[in-house]
């Protein structure tokens, strides 16, 4: 069976805080180097609304993003992207042609739920 090049412990996995949230606002990001949107994601009462830049323009239109649930890493340090401060990393997989397909639950779940 083929495995990843580097194994991690379960404690290492627990350090990555992946939560589910609902997109509450999506805006164009014309200043970005690569085509991107700005997203604001609601992670519930404990974490609130956090923002990010996402390069998902190949498969997603702005008007279809609001209300969509996504998975994101919420405990990376903020990262400056141009004039925009990104606070989270929305997760996705490559489609084989350079596009990103976001990870999302197949059923509605409460915002802020942690991946386990």
N, CA, C and O atoms as a Tinker XYZ file with bonds, in Angstrom:
   464  protein
     1  N      0.846000   -1.174000    0.000000    73     2
     2  CA     0.000000    0.000000    0.000000    64     1     3
     3  C      0.899000    1.246000    0.000000    63     2     4     5
     4  O      1.816000    1.356000    0.813000    81     3
     5  N      0.631000    2.162000   -0.900000    73     3     6
     6  CA     1.402000    3.405000   -0.978000    64     5     7
     7  C      0.895000    4.382000    0.068000    63     6     8     9
     8  O     -0.312000    4.542000    0.251000    81     7
     9  N      1.828000    5.034000    0.754000    73     7    10
    10  CA     1.474000    6.043000    1.755000    64     9    11
    11  C      2.210000    7.328000    1.442000    63    10    12    13
    12  O      3.071000    7.371000    0.563000    81    11
    13  N      1.865000    8.369000    2.167000    73    11    14
    14  CA     2.535000    9.647000    2.026000    64    13    15
    15  C      4.009000    9.504000    2.399000    63    14    16    17
    16  O      4.389000    8.568000    3.101000    81    15
    17  N      4.827000   10.426000    1.931000    73    15    18
    18  CA     6.259000   10.391000    2.210000    64    17    19
    19  C      6.581000   10.616000    3.684000    63    18    20    21
    20  O      7.615000   10.157000    4.169000    81    19
    21  N      5.711000   11.311000    4.394000    73    19    22
    22  CA     5.994000   11.623000    5.785000    64    21    23
    23  C      4.780000   11.320000    6.654000    63    22    24    25
    24  O      3.688000   11.833000    6.410000    81    23
    25  N      4.975000   10.494000    7.655000    73    23    26
    26  CA     3.895000   10.185000    8.596000    64    25    27
    27  C      3.842000   11.241000    9.685000    63    26    28    29
    28  O      4.859000   11.832000   10.048000    81    27
    29  N      2.639000   11.470000   10.200000    73    27    30
    30  CA     2.469000   12.371000   11.335000    64    29    31
    31  C      1.727000   11.617000   12.425000    63    30    32    33
    32  O      1.106000   10.585000   12.174000    81    31
    33  N      1.801000   12.139000   13.619000    73    31    34
    34  CA     1.073000   11.536000   14.730000    64    33    35
    35  C     -0.345000   12.097000   14.765000    63    34    36    37
    36  O     -0.641000   13.102000   14.119000    81    35
    37  N     -1.212000   11.443000   15.520000    73    35    38
    38  CA    -2.570000   11.945000   15.685000    64    37    39
    39  C     -2.542000   13.314000   16.364000    63    38    40    41
    40  O     -3.362000   14.176000   16.050000    81    39
    41  N     -1.609000   13.519000   17.286000    73    39    42
    42  CA    -1.472000   14.827000   17.936000    64    41    43
    43  C     -1.124000   15.913000   16.924000    63    42    44    45
    44  O     -1.591000   17.046000   17.043000    81    43
    45  N     -0.295000   15.567000   15.916000    73    43    46
    46  CA     0.004000   16.527000   14.851000    64    45    47
    47  C     -1.265000   16.889000   14.087000    63    46    48    49
    48  O     -1.501000   18.060000   13.790000    81    47
    49  N     -2.078000   15.889000   13.770000    73    47    50
    50  CA    -3.342000   16.125000   13.065000    64    49    51
    51  C     -4.245000   17.063000   13.867000    63    50    52    53
    52  O     -4.884000   17.947000   13.296000    81    51
    53  N     -4.299000   16.875000   15.176000    73    51    54
    54  CA    -5.167000   17.692000   16.026000    64    53    55
    55  C     -4.730000   19.160000   16.074000    63    54    56    57
    56  O     -5.525000   20.027000   16.433000    81    55
    57  N     -3.506000   19.438000   15.724000    73    55    58
    58  CA    -3.025000   20.823000   15.707000    64    57    59
    59  C     -3.663000   21.623000   14.576000    63    58    60    61
    60  O     -3.773000   22.846000   14.663000    81    59
    61  N     -4.084000   20.932000   13.511000    73    59    62
    62  CA    -4.718000   21.613000   12.381000    64    61    63
    63  C     -6.218000   21.705000   12.675000    63    62    64    65
    64  O     -6.916000   20.692000   12.726000    81    63
    65  N     -6.692000   22.913000   12.863000    73    63    66
    66  CA    -8.089000   23.143000   13.243000    64    65    67
    67  C     -8.922000   23.396000   11.987000    63    66    68    69
    68  O     -8.975000   24.519000   11.485000    81    67
    69  N     -9.570000   22.344000   11.484000    73    67    70
    70  CA   -10.417000   22.437000   10.292000    64    69    71
    71  C    -11.861000   22.517000   10.742000    63    70    72    73
    72  O    -12.355000   21.625000   11.432000    81    71
    73  N    -12.539000   23.588000   10.349000    73    71    74
    74  CA   -13.931000   23.833000   10.737000    64    73    75
    75  C    -14.812000   24.022000    9.509000    63    74    76    77
    76  O    -14.333000   24.301000    8.410000    81    75
    77  N    -16.099000   23.865000    9.727000    73    75    78
    78  CA   -17.077000   24.130000    8.675000    64    77    79
    79  C    -17.719000   25.489000    8.953000    63    78    80    81
    80  O    -17.983000   25.853000   10.099000    81    79
    81  N    -17.957000   26.218000    7.878000    73    79    82
    82  CA   -18.609000   27.511000    7.995000    64    81    83
    83  C    -19.430000   27.792000    6.750000    63    82    84    85
    84  O    -19.323000   27.094000    5.742000    81    83
    85  N    -20.254000   28.832000    6.842000    73    83    86
    86  CA   -21.123000   29.221000    5.729000    64    85    87
    87  C    -20.660000   30.548000    5.147000    63    86    88    89
    88  O    -20.447000   31.514000    5.880000    81    87
    89  N    -20.506000   30.592000    3.839000    73    87    90
    90  CA   -20.126000   31.833000    3.160000    64    89    91
    91  C    -21.267000   32.833000    3.318000    63    90    92    93
    92  O    -22.402000   32.560000    2.929000    81    91
    93  N    -20.951000   34.003000    3.897000    73    91    94
    94  CA   -21.973000   35.038000    4.097000    64    93    95
    95  C    -21.782000   36.220000    3.152000    63    94    96    97
    96  O    -22.688000   37.037000    2.985000    81    95
    97  N    -20.611000   36.312000    2.536000    73    95    98
    98  CA   -20.363000   37.371000    1.555000    64    97    99
    99  C    -19.260000   36.902000    0.613000    63    98   100   101
   100  O    -18.309000   36.243000    1.033000    81    99
   101  N    -19.396000   37.245000   -0.651000    73    99   102
   102  CA   -18.393000   36.924000   -1.670000    64   101   103
   103  C    -18.262000   38.138000   -2.578000    63   102   104   105
   104  O    -19.258000   38.672000   -3.066000    81   103
   105  N    -17.023000   38.568000   -2.799000    73   103   106
   106  CA   -16.772000   39.757000   -3.600000    64   105   107
   107  C    -15.646000   39.487000   -4.587000    63   106   108   109
   108  O    -14.799000   38.626000   -4.348000    81   107
   109  N    -15.635000   40.220000   -5.692000    73   107   110
   110  CA   -14.521000   40.076000   -6.628000    64   109   111
   111  C    -13.224000   40.553000   -5.981000    63   110   112   113
   112  O    -13.251000   41.349000   -5.043000    81   111
   113  N    -12.107000   40.072000   -6.475000    73   111   114
   114  CA   -10.793000   40.484000   -5.981000    64   113   115
   115  C     -9.920000   40.819000   -7.197000    63   114   116   117
   116  O     -8.974000   40.095000   -7.509000    81   115
   117  N    -10.252000   41.938000   -7.886000    73   115   118
   118  CA    -9.554000   42.260000   -9.132000    64   117   119
   119  C     -8.073000   42.580000   -8.947000    63   118   120   121
   120  O     -7.304000   42.493000   -9.905000    81   119
   121  N     -7.659000   42.948000   -7.734000    73   119   122
   122  CA    -6.256000   43.284000   -7.488000    64   121   123
   123  C     -5.371000   42.036000   -7.334000    63   122   124   125
   124  O     -4.146000   42.147000   -7.348000    81   123
   125  N     -5.969000   40.876000   -7.191000    73   123   126
   126  CA    -5.200000   39.639000   -6.990000    64   125   127
   127  C     -4.352000   39.324000   -8.217000    63   126   128   129
   128  O     -4.741000   39.619000   -9.347000    81   127
   129  N     -3.193000   38.723000   -7.980000    73   127   130
   130  CA    -2.284000   38.344000   -9.064000    64   129   131
   131  C     -2.919000   37.306000   -9.979000    63   130   132   133
   132  O     -2.788000   37.386000  -11.201000    81   131
   133  N     -3.614000   36.325000   -9.384000    73   131   134
   134  CA    -4.339000   35.298000  -10.132000    64   133   135
   135  C     -5.831000   35.504000   -9.888000    63   134   136   137
   136  O     -6.201000   36.040000   -8.843000    81   135
   137  N     -6.709000   35.094000  -10.821000    73   135   138
   138  CA    -8.147000   35.287000  -10.623000    64   137   139
   139  C     -8.607000   34.722000   -9.276000    63   138   140   141
   140  O     -8.340000   33.564000   -8.953000    81   139
   141  N     -9.301000   35.556000   -8.497000    73   139   142
   142  CA    -9.693000   35.160000   -7.142000    64   141   143
   143  C    -10.922000   35.929000   -6.687000    63   142   144   145
   144  O    -11.314000   36.933000   -7.282000    81   143
   145  N    -11.512000   35.429000   -5.619000    73   143   146
   146  CA   -12.604000   36.098000   -4.918000    64   145   147
   147  C    -12.181000   36.338000   -3.474000    63   146   148   149
   148  O    -11.255000   35.705000   -2.968000    81   147
   149  N    -12.881000   37.269000   -2.821000    73   147   150
   150  CA   -12.774000   37.453000   -1.379000    64   149   151
   151  C    -14.016000   36.813000   -0.761000    63   150   152   153
   152  O    -15.132000   37.059000   -1.218000    81   151
   153  N    -13.831000   36.000000    0.266000    73   151   154
   154  CA   -14.955000   35.359000    0.953000    64   153   155
   155  C    -14.950000   35.724000    2.431000    63   154   156   157
   156  O    -13.893000   35.847000    3.051000    81   155
   157  N    -16.135000   35.892000    2.980000    73   155   158
   158  CA   -16.335000   36.024000    4.414000    64   157   159
   159  C    -17.159000   34.811000    4.834000    63   158   160   161
   160  O    -18.230000   34.553000    4.285000    81   159
   161  N    -16.641000   34.063000    5.822000    73   159   162
   162  CA   -17.237000   32.786000    6.213000    64   161   163
   163  C    -17.616000   32.834000    7.680000    63   162   164   165
   164  O    -16.798000   33.199000    8.524000    81   163
   165  N    -18.860000   32.464000    7.990000    73   163   166
   166  CA   -19.373000   32.444000    9.364000    64   165   167
   167  C    -19.110000   31.078000    9.983000    63   166   168   169
   168  O    -19.617000   30.064000    9.503000    81   167
   169  N    -18.315000   31.053000   11.053000    73   167   170
   170  CA   -17.988000   29.821000   11.756000    64   169   171
   171  C    -18.738000   29.696000   13.084000    63   170   172   173
   172  O    -18.314000   28.945000   13.962000    81   171
   173  N    -19.837000   30.418000   13.237000    73   171   174
   174  CA   -20.639000   30.291000   14.447000    64   173   175
   175  C    -20.189000   31.220000   15.555000    63   174   176   177
   176  O    -19.277000   32.029000   15.383000    81   175
   177  N    -20.852000   31.085000   16.703000    73   175   178
   178  CA   -20.667000   32.018000   17.823000    64   177   179
   179  C    -19.239000   32.040000   18.363000    63   178   180   181
   180  O    -18.742000   33.108000   18.719000    81   179
   181  N    -18.574000   30.902000   18.433000    73   179   182
   182  CA   -17.234000   30.873000   19.038000    64   181   183
   183  C    -16.169000   31.555000   18.186000    63   182   184   185
   184  O    -15.309000   32.248000   18.729000    81   183
   185  N    -16.202000   31.380000   16.880000    73   183   186
   186  CA   -15.173000   31.936000   16.000000    64   185   187
   187  C    -15.633000   33.167000   15.235000    63   186   188   189
   188  O    -14.818000   34.019000   14.884000    81   187
   189  N    -16.922000   33.267000   14.975000    73   187   190
   190  CA   -17.448000   34.408000   14.234000    64   189   191
   191  C    -17.159000   34.343000   12.753000    63   190   192   193
   192  O    -16.977000   33.264000   12.189000    81   191
   193  N    -17.118000   35.508000   12.124000    73   191   194
   194  CA   -16.900000   35.608000   10.682000    64   193   195
   195  C    -15.419000   35.869000   10.426000    63   194   196   197
   196  O    -14.812000   36.756000   11.027000    81   195
   197  N    -14.854000   35.072000    9.518000    73   195   198
   198  CA   -13.458000   35.218000    9.132000    64   197   199
   199  C    -13.390000   35.341000    7.616000    63   198   200   201
   200  O    -14.290000   34.892000    6.907000    81   199
   201  N    -12.308000   35.957000    7.121000    73   199   202
   202  CA   -12.226000   36.244000    5.680000    64   201   203
   203  C    -11.014000   35.578000    5.049000    63   202   204   205
   204  O    -10.042000   35.230000    5.720000    81   203
   205  N    -11.106000   35.411000    3.720000    73   203   206
   206  CA   -10.029000   34.791000    2.962000    64   205   207
   207  C    -10.112000   35.180000    1.500000    63   206   208   209
   208  O    -11.126000   35.694000    1.027000    81   207
   209  N     -9.024000   34.921000    0.800000    73   207   210
   210  CA    -8.981000   35.033000   -0.651000    64   209   211
   211  C     -8.920000   33.622000   -1.206000    63   210   212   213
   212  O     -8.172000   32.784000   -0.701000    81   211
   213  N     -9.710000   33.354000   -2.252000    73   211   214
   214  CA    -9.761000   32.003000   -2.824000    64   213   215
   215  C     -9.649000   32.065000   -4.342000    63   214   216   217
   216  O    -10.273000   32.906000   -4.989000    81   215
   217  N     -8.848000   31.167000   -4.900000    73   215   218
   218  CA    -8.681000   31.075000   -6.347000    64   217   219
   219  C     -9.567000   29.949000   -6.869000    63   218   220   221
   220  O     -9.086000   28.879000   -7.239000    81   219
   221  N    -10.871000   30.214000   -6.892000    73   219   222
   222  CA   -11.858000   29.198000   -7.269000    64   221   223
   223  C    -12.721000   29.646000   -8.443000    63   222   224   225
   224  O    -13.807000   29.110000   -8.664000    81   223
   225  N    -12.236000   30.623000   -9.188000    73   223   226
   226  CA   -13.071000   31.239000  -10.236000    64   225   227
   227  C    -13.409000   30.307000  -11.392000    63   226   228   229
   228  O    -14.370000   30.559000  -12.118000    81   227
   229  N    -12.643000   29.242000  -11.579000    73   227   230
   230  CA   -12.906000   28.326000  -12.699000    64   229   231
   231  C    -14.242000   27.587000  -12.538000    63   230   232   233
   232  O    -14.955000   27.381000  -13.520000    81   231
   233  N    -14.581000   27.191000  -11.309000    73   231   234
   234  CA   -15.772000   26.374000  -11.075000    64   233   235
   235  C    -16.909000   27.074000  -10.331000    63   234   236   237
   236  O    -18.005000   26.523000  -10.225000    81   235
   237  N    -16.664000   28.277000   -9.817000    73   235   238
   238  CA   -17.670000   28.927000   -8.969000    64   237   239
   239  C    -17.898000   30.366000   -9.410000    63   238   240   241
   240  O    -16.950000   31.108000   -9.668000    81   239
   241  N    -19.172000   30.750000   -9.493000    73   239   242
   242  CA   -19.555000   32.136000   -9.765000    64   241   243
   243  C    -19.839000   32.816000   -8.431000    63   242   244   245
   244  O    -20.274000   32.168000   -7.479000    81   243
   245  N    -19.595000   34.113000   -8.364000    73   243   246
   246  CA   -19.818000   34.855000   -7.119000    64   245   247
   247  C    -21.214000   34.649000   -6.558000    63   246   248   249
   248  O    -21.373000   34.382000   -5.367000    81   247
   249  N    -22.223000   34.769000   -7.404000    73   247   250
   250  CA   -23.595000   34.719000   -6.898000    64   249   251
   251  C    -23.993000   33.350000   -6.353000    63   250   252   253
   252  O    -24.993000   33.250000   -5.642000    81   251
   253  N    -23.251000   32.302000   -6.662000    73   251   254
   254  CA   -23.562000   30.988000   -6.134000    64   253   255
   255  C    -22.825000   30.630000   -4.860000    63   254   256   257
   256  O    -23.021000   29.541000   -4.319000    81   255
   257  N    -21.978000   31.528000   -4.368000    73   255   258
   258  CA   -21.160000   31.202000   -3.194000    64   257   259
   259  C    -21.843000   31.479000   -1.861000    63   258   260   261
   260  O    -21.669000   30.720000   -0.908000    81   259
   261  N    -22.618000   32.557000   -1.785000    73   259   262
   262  CA   -23.282000   32.905000   -0.528000    64   261   263
   263  C    -24.253000   31.795000   -0.133000    63   262   264   265
   264  O    -25.079000   31.362000   -0.937000    81   263
   265  N    -24.142000   31.337000    1.124000    73   263   266
   266  CA   -24.984000   30.265000    1.630000    64   265   267
   267  C    -24.344000   28.894000    1.528000    63   266   268   269
   268  O    -24.851000   27.940000    2.119000    81   267
   269  N    -23.252000   28.767000    0.802000    73   267   270
   270  CA   -22.554000   27.489000    0.637000    64   269   271
   271  C    -21.687000   27.213000    1.870000    63   270   272   273
   272  O    -21.010000   28.108000    2.374000    81   271
   273  N    -21.716000   25.980000    2.343000    73   271   274
   274  CA   -20.831000   25.599000    3.440000    64   273   275
   275  C    -19.498000   25.129000    2.878000    63   274   276   277
   276  O    -19.442000   24.466000    1.843000    81   275
   277  N    -18.420000   25.487000    3.584000    73   275   278
   278  CA   -17.067000   25.132000    3.168000    64   277   279
   279  C    -16.276000   24.647000    4.370000    63   278   280   281
   280  O    -16.649000   24.900000    5.515000    81   279
   281  N    -15.178000   23.948000    4.099000    73   279   282
   282  CA   -14.244000   23.532000    5.144000    64   281   283
   283  C    -13.014000   24.430000    5.049000    63   282   284   285
   284  O    -12.551000   24.750000    3.954000    81   283
   285  N    -12.488000   24.836000    6.212000    73   283   286
   286  CA   -11.328000   25.727000    6.212000    64   285   287
   287  C    -10.452000   25.491000    7.433000    63   286   288   289
   288  O    -10.938000   25.117000    8.500000    81   287
   289  N     -9.157000   25.715000    7.261000    73   287   290
   290  CA    -8.231000   25.737000    8.379000    64   289   291
   291  C     -8.365000   27.116000    9.014000    63   290   292   293
   292  O     -8.207000   28.134000    8.340000    81   291
   293  N     -8.658000   27.147000   10.318000    73   291   294
   294  CA    -8.907000   28.426000   10.985000    64   293   295
   295  C     -7.791000   28.840000   11.937000    63   294   296   297
   296  O     -7.888000   29.892000   12.570000    81   295
   297  N     -6.735000   28.038000   12.054000    73   295   298
   298  CA    -5.688000   28.411000   13.011000    64   297   299
   299  C     -4.320000   28.673000   12.375000    63   298   300   301
   300  O     -3.298000   28.576000   13.054000    81   299
   301  N     -4.289000   29.002000   11.088000    73   299   302
   302  CA    -3.060000   29.524000   10.488000    64   301   303
   303  C     -2.946000   30.997000   10.864000    63   302   304   305
   304  O     -3.965000   31.639000   11.120000    81   303
   305  N     -1.743000   31.547000   10.905000    73   303   306
   306  CA    -1.625000   32.991000   11.140000    64   305   307
   307  C     -2.176000   33.752000    9.930000    63   306   308   309
   308  O     -2.121000   33.243000    8.811000    81   307
   309  N     -2.702000   34.952000   10.137000    73   307   310
   310  CA    -3.195000   35.751000    9.006000    64   309   311
   311  C     -2.088000   35.973000    7.979000    63   310   312   313
   312  O     -0.909000   36.047000    8.323000    81   311
   313  N     -2.492000   36.079000    6.703000    73   311   314
   314  CA    -1.533000   36.263000    5.616000    64   313   315
   315  C     -1.985000   37.433000    4.750000    63   314   316   317
   316  O     -3.132000   37.481000    4.306000    81   315
   317  N     -1.086000   38.363000    4.517000    73   315   318
   318  CA    -1.375000   39.518000    3.675000    64   317   319
   319  C     -1.325000   39.092000    2.213000    63   318   320   321
   320  O     -0.315000   38.563000    1.750000    81   319
   321  N     -2.419000   39.325000    1.485000    73   319   322
   322  CA    -2.486000   39.041000    0.051000    64   321   323
   323  C     -2.851000   40.356000   -0.627000    63   322   324   325
   324  O     -4.021000   40.734000   -0.686000    81   323
   325  N     -1.841000   41.040000   -1.135000    73   323   326
   326  CA    -2.055000   42.378000   -1.666000    64   325   327
   327  C     -2.493000   43.292000   -0.529000    63   326   328   329
   328  O     -1.834000   43.366000    0.507000    81   327
   329  N     -3.604000   43.984000   -0.729000    73   327   330
   330  CA    -4.137000   44.864000    0.311000    64   329   331
   331  C     -5.162000   44.155000    1.197000    63   330   332   333
   332  O     -5.829000   44.800000    2.006000    81   331
   333  N     -5.292000   42.855000    1.054000    73   331   334
   334  CA    -6.312000   42.076000    1.755000    64   333   335
   335  C     -5.638000   41.125000    2.746000    63   334   336   337
   336  O     -4.666000   40.454000    2.401000    81   335
   337  N     -6.156000   41.069000    3.980000    73   335   338
   338  CA    -5.619000   40.175000    4.993000    64   337   339
   339  C     -6.472000   38.908000    5.048000    63   338   340   341
   340  O     -7.645000   38.959000    5.417000    81   339
   341  N     -5.873000   37.768000    4.678000    73   339   342
   342  CA    -6.562000   36.485000    4.706000    64   341   343
   343  C     -6.363000   35.840000    6.072000    63   342   344   345
   344  O     -5.239000   35.773000    6.571000    81   343
   345  N     -7.460000   35.362000    6.685000    73   343   346
   346  CA    -7.416000   34.807000    8.043000    64   345   347
   347  C     -7.568000   33.291000    8.084000    63   346   348   349
   348  O     -7.248000   32.665000    9.094000    81   347
   349  N     -8.051000   32.695000    7.001000    73   347   350
   350  CA    -8.324000   31.257000    6.967000    64   349   351
   351  C     -7.872000   30.690000    5.632000    63   350   352   353
   352  O     -7.583000   31.438000    4.698000    81   351
   353  N     -7.811000   29.357000    5.542000    73   351   354
   354  CA    -7.510000   28.675000    4.291000    64   353   355
   355  C     -8.675000   27.756000    3.960000    63   354   356   357
   356  O     -8.856000   26.716000    4.593000    81   355
   357  N     -9.470000   28.148000    2.959000    73   355   358
   358  CA   -10.563000   27.300000    2.493000    64   357   359
   359  C     -9.936000   26.129000    1.742000    63   358   360   361
   360  O     -9.031000   26.321000    0.929000    81   359
   361  N    -10.419000   24.918000    2.014000    73   359   362
   362  CA    -9.812000   23.709000    1.478000    64   361   363
   363  C    -10.485000   23.234000    0.187000    63   362   364   365
   364  O    -11.695000   23.367000    0.008000    81   363
   365  N     -9.671000   22.683000   -0.695000    73   363   366
   366  CA   -10.190000   22.150000   -1.947000    64   365   367
   367  C     -9.205000   21.172000   -2.556000    63   366   368   369
   368  O     -8.089000   21.002000   -2.066000    81   367
   369  N     -9.632000   20.535000   -3.628000    73   367   370
   370  CA    -8.807000   19.590000   -4.376000    64   369   371
   371  C     -8.648000   20.093000   -5.800000    63   370   372   373
   372  O     -9.544000   20.752000   -6.326000    81   371
   373  N     -7.498000   19.788000   -6.443000    73   371   374
   374  CA    -7.336000   20.167000   -7.848000    64   373   375
   375  C     -8.205000   19.281000   -8.735000    63   374   376   377
   376  O     -8.411000   18.102000   -8.450000    81   375
   377  N     -8.706000   19.873000   -9.810000    73   375   378
   378  CA    -9.581000   19.126000  -10.721000    64   377   379
   379  C     -8.820000   18.425000  -11.837000    63   378   380   381
   380  O     -9.444000   17.770000  -12.672000    81   379
   381  N     -7.514000   18.534000  -11.884000    73   379   382
   382  CA    -6.723000   17.922000  -12.941000    64   381   383
   383  C     -6.406000   18.878000  -14.077000    63   382   384   385
   384  O     -5.551000   18.589000  -14.914000    81   383
   385  N     -7.085000   20.009000  -14.113000    73   383   386
   386  CA    -6.847000   20.994000  -15.167000    64   385   387
   387  C     -6.496000   22.361000  -14.575000    63   386   388   389
   388  O     -6.600000   23.383000  -15.254000    81   387
   389  N     -6.082000   22.371000  -13.313000    73   387   390
   390  CA    -5.667000   23.624000  -12.689000    64   389   391
   391  C     -6.736000   24.346000  -11.903000    63   390   392   393
   392  O     -6.444000   25.366000  -11.279000    81   391
   393  N     -7.961000   23.859000  -11.908000    73   391   394
   394  CA    -9.029000   24.474000  -11.131000    64   393   395
   395  C     -9.093000   23.874000   -9.738000    63   394   396   397
   396  O     -8.511000   22.822000   -9.476000    81   395
   397  N     -9.809000   24.555000   -8.844000    73   395   398
   398  CA    -9.969000   24.081000   -7.471000    64   397   399
   399  C    -11.438000   23.752000   -7.222000    63   398   400   401
   400  O    -12.324000   24.541000   -7.550000    81   399
   401  N    -11.688000   22.574000   -6.636000    73   399   402
   402  CA   -13.024000   22.158000   -6.224000    64   401   403
   403  C    -13.033000   22.180000   -4.700000    63   402   404   405
   404  O    -12.294000   21.436000   -4.055000    81   403
   405  N    -13.874000   23.037000   -4.132000    73   403   406
   406  CA   -13.914000   23.189000   -2.679000    64   405   407
   407  C    -14.486000   21.964000   -1.977000    63   406   408   409
   408  O    -15.344000   21.262000   -2.511000    81   407
   409  N    -13.992000   21.727000   -0.777000    73   407   410
   410  CA   -14.521000   20.670000    0.078000    64   409   411
   411  C    -15.744000   21.229000    0.800000    63   410   412   413
   412  O    -15.703000   22.339000    1.329000    81   411
   413  N    -16.819000   20.466000    0.821000    73   411   414
   414  CA   -18.005000   20.887000    1.560000    64   413   415
   415  C    -18.771000   19.661000    2.026000    63   414   416   417
   416  O    -18.711000   18.607000    1.393000    81   415
   417  N    -19.498000   19.801000    3.145000    73   415   418
   418  CA   -20.292000   18.658000    3.610000    64   417   419
   419  C    -21.410000   18.346000    2.619000    63   418   420   421
   420  O    -21.884000   19.226000    1.900000    81   419
   421  N    -21.818000   17.093000    2.593000    73   419   422
   422  CA   -22.902000   16.689000    1.699000    64   421   423
   423  C    -24.271000   16.959000    2.319000    63   422   424   425
   424  O    -25.293000   16.876000    1.639000    81   423
   425  N    -24.285000   17.279000    3.604000    73   423   426
   426  CA   -25.514000   17.675000    4.296000    64   425   427
   427  C    -25.210000   18.918000    5.118000    63   426   428   429
   428  O    -24.065000   19.145000    5.508000    81   427
   429  N    -26.238000   19.726000    5.382000    73   427   430
   430  CA   -26.076000   20.920000    6.200000    64   429   431
   431  C    -25.677000   20.510000    7.612000    63   430   432   433
   432  O    -26.301000   19.631000    8.207000    81   431
   433  N    -24.626000   21.152000    8.153000    73   431   434
   434  CA   -24.164000   20.897000    9.515000    64   433   435
   435  C    -23.994000   22.226000   10.229000    63   434   436   437
   436  O    -23.882000   23.262000    9.574000    81   435
   437  N    -23.973000   22.223000   11.572000    73   435   438
   438  CA   -23.818000   23.494000   12.293000    64   437   439
   439  C    -22.470000   24.163000   12.013000    63   438   440   441
   440  O    -21.432000   23.501000   11.983000    81   439
   441  N    -22.498000   25.471000   11.809000    73   439   442
   442  CA   -21.272000   26.231000   11.613000    64   441   443
   443  C    -20.365000   26.072000   12.827000    63   442   444   445
   444  O    -20.821000   26.039000   13.970000    81   443
   445  N    -19.065000   25.975000   12.547000    73   443   446
   446  CA   -18.082000   25.855000   13.615000    64   445   447
   447  C    -17.706000   24.433000   13.956000    63   446   448   449
   448  O    -16.767000   24.219000   14.723000    81   447
   449  N    -18.413000   23.441000   13.407000    73   447   450
   450  CA   -18.084000   22.048000   13.678000    64   449   451
   451  C    -16.674000   21.723000   13.242000    63   450   452   453
   452  O    -16.232000   22.142000   12.172000    81   451
   453  N    -15.966000   20.973000   14.076000    73   451   454
   454  CA   -14.566000   20.646000   13.799000    64   453   455
   455  C    -14.454000   19.294000   13.103000    63   454   456   457
   456  O    -15.144000   18.339000   13.460000    81   455
   457  N    -13.579000   19.229000   12.109000    73   455   458
   458  CA   -13.296000   17.985000   11.410000    64   457   459
   459  C    -12.620000   16.995000   12.349000    63   458   460   461
   460  O    -11.698000   17.359000   13.080000    81   459
   461  N    -13.069000   15.759000   12.333000    73   459   462
   462  CA   -12.392000   14.703000   13.092000    64   461   463
   463  C    -12.440000   13.420000   12.321000    63   462   464
   464  O    -11.926000   12.402000   12.784000    81   463
